[in-house]
Amino acid sequence: MAVPNGEDTPATFGPTALVTPANLVTIARIAASPVFIAMVVLWGARWSTFAVGFTIAMTDYVDGLLARRHGATRAGAFLDPLADKVLVLGGMAALVANGQFNLVPVVVIAVRELAVSGYRSRAGRRGVTVPATKLAKWKTFVQLWAVGFAVTPPLAAEAHWVATATLWLALVLTLWTGWSYLRSARTLEAAQLSGGAIG
């Protein structure tokens, strides 16, 4: 997770560093996500599936701590949201394949995520930083729990509506934050490219 380094702790790595403890954890999170996705497809809702997914998701907190301690990097700013998307979209796709999730909200979520990622990549090449908002972080949290609830055995068997309701809530937040990004995109780019600041 790319977060500002604390003022009282000198950064160990500069913003251009590639191999840092935080980035290695993030890369491990990306590499482990296919294991979780395969478990969802092959076994569905099991405590082992939930445990693997939960562990992968919680490493986001670990790489955030490491980034604060050693210094945030541009690579981390790219890799961290990528790791979230691999886990979330891969898990949702697996649940669609299992018949647990409706295809429509998952496709809409995937299109929005890819569109915003493409915009951020293009903006980054122009030297424009597009920070994640607090609501966008909550959106990712809700997306993760939609997947998590779907692979929790008691909920999957007796109250699958919890996962379904969480998925639709995630869709609403995904669309809302996507619209917010598009609404502020031109203002943000103009201010940063002209040397201004966004409050």
C-alpha positions in Angstrom: 0.0 0.0 0.0 1.4 3.4 -1.0 1.1 5.7 2.0 3.1 8.7 3.1 6.0 8.0 5.3 5.8 9.3 8.9 7.4 12.7 9.5 9.5 11.3 12.5 10.8 8.3 10.6 13.4 8.9 7.8 12.6 7.0 4.7 14.8 4.0 4.0 13.9 3.9 0.3 13.3 6.7 -2.2 10.2 7.0 -4.3 11.8 5.4 -7.3 12.9 2.2 -5.4 11.6 -1.1 -6.8 12.7 -3.8 -4.4 11.4 -2.8 -0.9 9.9 -4.9 1.9 6.4 -3.4 1.2 6.6 -4.1 -2.6 7.8 -7.6 -2.0 4.8 -8.2 0.3 2.5 -6.8 -2.4 4.0 -9.0 -5.1 3.5 -12.0 -2.8 -0.1 -11.0 -2.5 -0.5 -10.9 -6.2 1.2 -14.2 -6.6 -1.0 -15.9 -4.0 -4.3 -14.6 -5.3 -4.5 -17.3 -8.1 -4.3 -19.9 -5.3 -7.4 -18.4 -3.7 -9.2 -18.1 -7.0 -8.5 -21.8 -7.8 -9.8 -22.8 -4.3 -13.1 -20.9 -4.9 -13.5 -22.6 -8.3 -12.6 -26.1 -7.1 -14.0 -26.2 -3.6 -16.3 -23.2 -3.2 -17.3 -22.1 0.4 -14.9 -23.7 2.8 -13.2 -22.4 5.9 -9.8 -23.2 4.2 -10.9 -21.0 1.2 -12.0 -18.2 3.5 -8.7 -18.4 5.5 -6.5 -18.2 2.4 -8.5 -15.2 1.1 -8.6 -13.5 4.4 -4.8 -13.9 4.9 -4.1 -12.5 1.4 -6.4 -9.5 2.0 -4.8 -8.8 5.4 -1.3 -8.5 3.9 -2.5 -5.2 2.5 -2.3 -3.9 6.1 1.2 -5.4 6.4 2.6 -3.7 3.3 1.0 -0.4 4.5 2.9 -0.6 7.8 6.1 -1.4 5.9 5.6 1.5 3.5 5.1 3.9 6.4 8.2 2.6 8.0 10.5 2.4 5.0 9.0 4.9 2.6 6.4 4.9 -0.1 7.4 4.3 -3.7 5.9 4.8 -7.1 6.1 1.1 -7.8 4.1 0.5 -4.6 1.5 3.1 -5.7 1.0 1.0 -8.8 1.3 -2.5 -7.4 -1.0 -2.1 -4.3 -4.2 -1.3 -6.1 -3.3 -3.9 -8.8 -3.1 -6.5 -6.0 -6.5 -5.5 -4.7 -8.0 -5.8 -8.2 -6.5 -9.3 -8.9 -7.9 -10.6 -5.6 -11.3 -8.9 -5.9 -12.0 -9.4 -9.6 -10.5 -12.9 -9.7 -12.6 -13.9 -6.7 -15.8 -12.4 -8.2 -15.1 -14.1 -11.5 -14.7 -17.5 -9.7 -18.0 -16.9 -7.9 -19.7 -16.2 -11.2 -18.3 -19.4 -12.6 -19.7 -21.2 -9.5 -23.1 -19.7 -10.0 -22.9 -17.8 -6.6 -22.7 -14.3 -8.1 -24.7 -12.6 -10.9 -22.7 -11.8 -13.9 -24.0 -8.3 -14.5 -22.8 -6.5 -11.3 -19.4 -8.3 -11.6 -18.9 -7.2 -15.2 -19.9 -3.6 -14.4 -17.5 -3.6 -11.4 -14.7 -5.0 -13.6 -15.2 -2.5 -16.4 -15.2 0.4 -13.9 -12.0 -0.9 -12.2 -10.2 -1.4 -15.5 -11.3 2.0 -16.8 -10.1 3.9 -13.7 -6.8 1.9 -13.7 -6.3 2.9 -17.3 -7.0 6.5 -16.6 -4.6 6.5 -13.6 -1.9 4.9 -15.7 -2.3 7.4 -18.5 -2.3 10.3 -15.9 0.8 8.9 -14.2 2.7 8.9 -17.5 1.9 12.6 -17.7 3.2 13.2 -14.2 -0.3 13.5 -12.7 -1.0 11.7 -9.4 -4.6 10.5 -8.8 -4.9 9.7 -5.1 -7.4 7.2 -3.8 -10.3 8.7 -1.8 -11.5 7.4 1.5 -14.7 6.3 -0.1 -12.7 4.4 -2.8 -10.9 2.6 0.0 -14.3 1.7 1.6 -15.4 0.5 -1.8 -12.5 -1.9 -2.0 -13.2 -3.1 1.5 -16.9 -3.8 0.7 -15.8 -5.6 -2.5 -13.5 -7.9 -0.5 -16.2 -8.7 2.0 -18.7 -9.5 -0.8 -16.3 -12.2 -1.8 -15.5 -13.2 1.8 -19.1 -13.6 2.7 -19.7 -15.8 -0.3 -17.0 -18.3 0.7 -17.9 -18.4 4.4 -19.6 -21.8 4.8 -22.5 -20.8 7.2 -23.4 -17.8 5.1 -23.1 -19.5 1.8 -25.3 -22.3 2.9 -28.0 -20.5 5.0 -27.8 -16.8 4.2 -26.2 -16.2 0.8 -28.3 -13.1 0.5 -25.7 -11.4 2.8 -23.0 -11.9 0.1 -25.4 -10.9 -2.6 -26.5 -7.7 -0.8 -22.9 -6.8 -0.2 -22.1 -7.3 -3.9 -24.8 -4.9 -4.9 -23.6 -2.4 -2.3 -20.1 -2.8 -3.7 -21.6 -2.1 -7.2 -23.2 1.2 -6.0 -20.0 2.3 -4.3 -18.0 1.3 -7.4 -20.1 3.4 -9.7 -20.3 6.3 -7.3 -16.5 6.5 -6.9 -16.0 6.0 -10.6 -18.2 8.9 -11.4 -16.4 11.0 -8.7 -13.0 10.2 -10.4 -14.3 11.2 -13.8 -15.9 14.4 -12.4 -12.7 15.6 -10.8 -10.2 14.2 -13.4 -9.9 17.3 -15.6 -9.7 19.7 -12.6 -7.1 17.6 -10.9 -4.9 17.3 -14.1 -5.2 21.0 -14.8 -4.2 21.9 -11.3 -1.2 19.5 -11.1 0.1 20.2 -14.6 0.0 24.0 -13.9 1.7 23.6 -10.6 -1.5 24.3 -8.6 -2.8 22.4 -5.6 -6.1 20.6 -4.9 -7.6 21.1 -1.5 
